Amino acid sequence: MHFPLPWQLLLILLVILIVFGASKLPELGRGLGEGIRNFKKSLSEEDKKELEGKKEEQ
């Protein structure tokens, strides 16, 4: 799988801009950022629980 070329990325961004409009883009970015943060937080919490479980077994 290859990474899209710069002109392909520009085309994708243009389509997103047309579909959602300029006023919705900050809201979409904010929502995406929050989703990524929550995902990372849940992963780190799972790691902590796993480490605590291993400590209790010892």
C-alpha positions, 0 to 999 in steps of 0.5 A: 500500500502506498501513501497518496501523492500530494495532488491526491491529498489536495483533491481529497481535502477539496472534496471534504471542504465541498461536502462539509463546508468551511464552517464545519471543518474546525468542528470535525477536527475538534471531534477527531482530536477528542476521539484520538485522545480518548482512544489513547487514554483507554489504551493507557488505562488498559495497560495500567490495569494489565500491569496491576494484574501482573503485580497482584499475581506475583 
